[in-house]
Amino acid sequence: TDLANMSIDYVQPLAKRGTIEMGYKGIIRYLNSDFERSNQVNGDFIIDPLNSGMFDFHEQIHAVYTQYTGWSGEIDVSKWKYNVGVRVEQVWNNGETLEESEAFSNEYFMALLIRFINTFVISRSSAST
């Protein structure tokens, strides 16, 4: 079994009321599974060869994103904050039994629009002495 994850993110302030963020994440998996099923017959466990074997699974996921974040006022006391961006993802995976009696394969590309608007209630208190 082999597993690798990698991610990188970058954030750059823009003017006084915004940031641009971008990044990448990748996952690569190679899994090998050895499985065995037994049935109990008269107190003895007998291996079921139709439900036993070895299975290999391979998967790659690659995604990139970019996002703009803006706010009203100063960031630590802003009343409004918003995000707009996009994420795209490509996935490939496949699996098969060692005997190649069962196999599957999937591949897809996906694009997601990111949108958020947040409002904050700012409470200011004063202390008198």
N, C-alpha and C positions, 0 to 999 in steps of 0.2 A: 504494500500500500504506500503510495506517495501522495503528498498533499503540499501544495504551494499556494500561498496568498501574498499578494503584493498590492499596496495602495500608496498613492501619493496625492497630497492636497496642497493647493496654493491659494492664498488669500492676499489680495492687494487692495489697500484703501484707495478710494476715489474721492477726491475733494473732501468735504467735511461731513457729508451725509450719505455715504455709500461705500460698498465694497464689491469687488468682483471676485468670485471664487471659482476654481476649476480643479478637476481631479480625475484620477483613474483608479479603478480597482479591478484586479484580475484574480481568478481562482482557477487552479488546475488540480484535478483529482484523478488518480489512477487507483482504483480499488480492486483487490482480488479477494473473493470470498469462497471458502471451501465449506460446503454445507452437506449435512447428512441427516436423513430422516429414518427413524426406525419405528416399527410397529410391534407392539407386544402381542405375541402369539403363544398361548399356553405357558405364560410366565417368562418366556425368552424374548429378547428383542431381536427382530429380524430387520436388516437394512432394506429399505425400499429404494431400489436403484432408479425408479422413475422419478423420484422426488429427492435425489441426492446428486451432487456433482460440484463443479466449480463454475464461478461466475465472475466475469471481468466487466468493470464499469469504468468508462473514461468520460471526463467532462471538462469543458473549458468555458468560463464565463468572463467576458471582458466588457467593462462599462466605463464610459466617460461622462462627465457632467460639467456644466457651467451654470453659474447662478449669480444674479445681481441682487444685493440686499441694500435697501434704502430705508431711511427713517426721517421723521420730522424732529427738529430740535437737536439737542445733544443726545448721543446714543444711550447714555446711562439714565436719562430722564425723558426719553422720547414718548410721545403720545401714540404715534403710529409707526409701525414697522412693516415692511413688505419685502417679499422675495419673488423673483421671477427667474425661471431657468428652464433648462432641458437636460434630460439624461437619456443616453442611448446605450443599448445593451445588446450584445451578440452572444448567443449560447449554442454550444454544440455538445451533445452527449450521445453515447451509445453504450450498449451492453450486450453481452452474449455469454452463453454457457460454453464451457470448454468443448463440449460435444457439438456445438453450433446448432443444437436442436431448437433453441429459442434465442431470438435476437431482436433488438429494437434500436432505433436511431431517431433523434430529435434535433432539429436545428431551427432557431428562430431569432429574429431581430425585432427589437421593441424600442420605441421612442416615447418618453413620458414628459409631459409639460408640468413644470413645478410652479405653483402659484400659492402664495400665502399673504394674507393681510391680518395683522395683529393690532389690537388697540390696548393700551394700558391705562389704568386709572392711577394717577399719581396722587398720593396723599402726602400733604405737607403738614407737619405739626410744629407748633412753636411752644416753647417752655418759658414760663414767666417766673422770675424769682422775686 
